[in-house]
């Protein structure tokens, strides 16, 4: 509504209320409040209309798929956003697309960002989406009862991926050298197949495949990320160049993320039903998978982005693990930025 229209409307109301005997002083207060409402809404609408669309990379993972709730719930729309999720088979490809300027941001693991190919600018960690706390692990044949029994055994894990990280941090916890284990460079699906046929002794998998595989082969889950302060930290990443170009949009996306986390806390059944429907998965199955994560709410992000927080120490530990087992053949990025400025602004500005 334009200013002239507001004035005309108030003028008509003024005359009508005088006939009804309403005192001018009361009406003036009402008129001021009404005018402010129009102005605020107009400014908000103008800001939302100026926001550019976002293209966000996503892979099939419960900690990322939870963001899909923002579409049917109209959270993105309420934040003035138009978001297109672009599906990828692996996080290294989506990270690469961000650095090449083909995506505005991507849901990936910190591990993958530490290995992303050079591109336009530096990779930047925007927000922590979740930390694995039981959703990932290692399944082994019936005869293998513990991690100690993995020495000299054949373990399926895609080198350089999060599965490789899960294995390395598990071995480190028991002071087993990576070289003492024979790693077969298999993807999640292939590793599950190979252990099923008995071609390998163990496989690094994530839920629900981890539990399903253990049941089908009558094997043992000998390790999960619940047993360590896991480095399987998932994030939303962008590049420093993209942040300069779309800072407002990315901040609104982060606010929308916290909206989703609040919904998970206050109305989980509705969230899991909606996301399960989009994924053609039962809400109970999705809820079970999500239960193996620490969710990336404001409380967790304050811990992660503190000056002496977990992200900085995790970054250093990931470098050590990558250097300890160079079989991945990847170049380690030393320039990944963990800048709390934007996430702190989003956390300070978020209201339920």
PyMOL commands that set and color helices and strands:
alter all, ss='L'
color gray80, all
select helices_A, chain A and resi 3-19+24-50+62-72+75-78+91-99+110-113+147-150+162-173+178-180+188-196+209-217+225-227+240-245+247-266+268-279+283-290+298-305+310-324+326-328+341-349
alter helices_A, ss='H'
color red, helices_A
select strands_A, chain A and resi 54-58+83-87+105-109+123-132+136-140+154-156+182-184+202-206+220-224+233-239+293-295
alter strands_A, ss='S'
color yellow, strands_A
deselect
rebuild
show_as cartoon
